[in-house]
Amino acid sequence: RLDANKNVKLEVVLKFKIGDPVNEGKVKFTVDGKSYTVKVKDGVASKSIKLDNANSKQYTATFLGTKNINAQTVTGKIA
């Protein structure tokens, strides 16, 4: 999500198949060659960053996995 000051909030919501939030592990966000790793809390991992030109930038969000949950990666474009 991009605001007028060129700040982007990267956020993923992590839930188990039964709908309960994931409350462990970390997510690594990668945008424009830079990576940011944040902890998952109450099923959410988020990071605000500043980009000069965020239009159509690709991002990757990787849940790094834990001993109980497998790693998973999603990609997309910042709108």
C-alpha atoms as one frame of an Amber mdcrd trajectory, in Angstrom:
protein
   0.000   0.000   0.000   1.500   3.357  -1.096   0.709   6.710   0.498   1.365
  10.267  -0.751   4.752  10.482   1.026   6.025   7.439  -0.905   5.811   5.252
   2.175   4.876   1.668   1.508   3.426  -0.635   4.149   4.269  -4.243   3.415
   1.960  -6.599   5.272   1.061 -10.274   5.218  -1.594 -12.063   7.241  -0.725
 -15.619   8.232  -3.404 -18.106   9.211  -3.630 -21.847   9.559  -6.104 -23.659
   7.283  -8.598 -23.726  10.156  -8.439 -19.913  10.363  -6.398 -19.462  13.537
  -3.597 -16.854  13.315   0.031 -17.961  13.153   1.892 -16.576  16.178   5.439
 -17.702  15.529   8.230 -17.234  13.026   9.473 -14.421  10.813   8.723 -13.033
   7.364  11.372 -11.671   5.006  10.153  -8.951   2.641  12.306  -8.217  -0.415
  11.748  -5.081  -2.534  14.124  -3.502  -5.032  17.014  -5.730  -3.944  16.677
  -4.882  -0.237  15.432  -7.310   2.406  13.627  -6.652   5.676  12.929  -9.380
   8.234  10.137  -8.951  10.792   8.516 -11.144  13.448   4.989 -12.485  13.105
   2.680 -11.197  15.843  -1.000 -12.112  16.170  -0.966 -13.512  12.630   0.474
 -10.375  11.002   3.928  -9.379   9.788   4.322  -5.789   8.580   7.064  -3.327
   7.702   6.864   0.282   6.500   9.514   1.402   4.042  10.116   4.467   1.885
  10.498   4.129  -1.884  11.132   6.976  -4.333   9.381   5.180  -7.175   7.155
   2.369  -5.994   4.943   2.063  -9.071   4.836  -1.545 -10.230   7.793  -2.632
  -8.091   7.917  -6.362  -7.486   7.974  -7.677  -3.939   8.523 -11.043  -2.347
   7.282 -12.069   1.086   8.760 -15.267   2.488   7.555 -16.895   5.689  10.820
 -18.429   6.880   9.167 -21.409   8.529   9.518 -22.899  11.983   9.903 -26.397
  13.362   6.083 -26.658  13.213   5.256 -24.769   9.972   6.777 -25.051   6.490
   8.256 -22.031   4.719   6.209 -20.352   2.000   6.782 -17.511  -0.477   4.407
 -15.135  -2.253   5.188 -12.451  -4.847   3.319  -9.511  -6.322   3.433  -5.876
  -7.400   3.081  -2.776  -5.279   0.091  -0.783  -6.512
